[in-house]
Amino acid sequence: MGVTDYFEAPPELLPCLPELLADIWALGSSPEIVVEWLRSLQLPPEATQILDLGCGKGAVSVNLAKELGFKIKGIDFFEPFLVEAREKARKLGVEGLSSFECADMLDILKESSDYDIVIYTGVGGLLGSFDQCVLRLRQTVRPGGYMVIDDGFRVTSDEISRSGYDHYTYYQETIRQLTPHGDIILRENIVPVEDIKSRH
Ligand SMILES: C[S@@+](CC[C@H](N)C(=O)[O-])C[C@H]1O[C@@H](n2cnc3c(N)ncnc32)[C@H](O)[C@@H]1O
């Protein structure tokens, strides 16, 4: 899937996207929750390496560098978001801990390994079912490493007609799909539907 397909926008509208989203740094996640979860692991600053796939404007990874001193590598295929991510890192004084690369995460996944943590927040069903998603993400981290996934599950049986949403399934099945490879769910945060609606 290319950039225009992902954003469901014709190519001529893509240059408007940064301006339309100018006021929003976190495009799909709650960086403060991720920072608090990872803080509790007490991993060593600077020696801890993070891969943030579909990092957008770097809201999660730049905060991790700033708050916990982790080394971050952000990947996104939309360069204007990366320009903003680099600028944020510079403003917050964590330029030296961060690098942002414009690339398709499907290519990066093939060549990445041994990270301490992989972040996959708000990207959606790009990697298929949660079972397939976890299988691909876990290859990027060292044994005993961590995955942070921010996505959703179904609460109704309503027909899902939008593309990119067909990987969603009910809660119990979602948990089953997240754990068939021996991984343990350490933390879980379910945002109530009402809270999500009130944000839009
Ligand atoms: C909803 S945003 C979430 C951004 C960020 N993770 C956050 O939580 O703020 C999803 C991001 O994934 C990126 N993306 C989607 N498919 C991608 C791909 N195949 N390779 C690289 N980036 C991709 C988009 O450009 C977009 O910036």
Ligand as a Chemical Component Dictionary entry (heavy atoms), coordinates in Angstrom:
data_LIG
# 
_chem_comp.id                   LIG 
_chem_comp.type                 NON-POLYMER 
_chem_comp.pdbx_formal_charge   0 
_chem_comp.three_letter_code    LIG 
# 
loop_
_chem_comp_atom.comp_id 
_chem_comp_atom.atom_id 
_chem_comp_atom.alt_atom_id 
_chem_comp_atom.type_symbol 
_chem_comp_atom.charge 
_chem_comp_atom.model_Cartn_x 
_chem_comp_atom.model_Cartn_y 
_chem_comp_atom.model_Cartn_z 
_chem_comp_atom.pdbx_ordinal 
LIG C1  C1  C 0  -2.094 7.174 12.371 1  
LIG S1  S1  S 1  -0.385 7.522 12.107 2  
LIG C2  C2  C 0  0.307  7.098 13.700 3  
LIG C3  C3  C 0  1.630  7.793 13.897 4  
LIG C4  C4  C 0  2.366  7.495 15.198 5  
LIG N1  N1  N 0  2.612  6.090 15.382 6  
LIG C5  C5  C 0  1.631  8.029 16.394 7  
LIG O1  O1  O 0  1.154  7.218 17.208 8  
LIG O2  O2  O -1 1.512  9.259 16.523 9  
LIG C6  C6  C 0  0.162  6.145 11.103 10 
LIG C7  C7  C 0  1.496  6.428 10.428 11 
LIG O3  O3  O 0  1.930  5.233 9.776  12 
LIG C8  C8  C 0  2.588  5.611 8.577  13 
LIG N2  N2  N 0  2.609  4.440 7.676  14 
LIG C9  C9  C 0  1.547  3.730 7.216  15 
LIG N3  N3  N 0  1.956  2.730 6.424  16 
LIG C10 C10 C 0  3.318  2.797 6.385  17 
LIG C11 C11 C 0  4.316  2.025 5.740  18 
LIG N4  N4  N 0  4.019  0.983 4.942  19 
LIG N5  N5  N 0  5.611  2.351 5.941  20 
LIG C12 C12 C 0  5.942  3.414 6.724  21 
LIG N6  N6  N 0  5.030  4.200 7.344  22 
LIG C13 C13 C 0  3.734  3.887 7.189  23 
LIG C14 C14 C 0  1.784  6.791 8.068  24 
LIG O4  O4  O 0  2.520  7.604 7.190  25 
LIG C15 C15 C 0  1.433  7.511 9.369  26 
LIG O5  O5  O 0  2.356  8.509 9.686  27 
# 
loop_
_chem_comp_bond.comp_id 
_chem_comp_bond.atom_id_1 
_chem_comp_bond.atom_id_2 
_chem_comp_bond.value_order 
_chem_comp_bond.pdbx_ordinal 
LIG C1  S1  SING 1  
LIG S1  C2  SING 2  
LIG S1  C6  SING 3  
LIG C2  C3  SING 4  
LIG C3  C4  SING 5  
LIG C4  N1  SING 6  
LIG C4  C5  SING 7  
LIG C5  O1  DOUB 8  
LIG C5  O2  SING 9  
LIG C6  C7  SING 10 
LIG C7  O3  SING 11 
LIG C7  C15 SING 12 
LIG O3  C8  SING 13 
LIG C8  N2  SING 14 
LIG C8  C14 SING 15 
LIG N2  C9  SING 16 
LIG N2  C13 SING 17 
LIG C9  N3  DOUB 18 
LIG N3  C10 SING 19 
LIG C10 C11 SING 20 
LIG C10 C13 DOUB 21 
LIG C11 N4  SING 22 
LIG C11 N5  DOUB 23 
LIG N5  C12 SING 24 
LIG C12 N6  DOUB 25 
LIG N6  C13 SING 26 
LIG C14 O4  SING 27 
LIG C14 C15 SING 28 
LIG C15 O5  SING 29 
# 
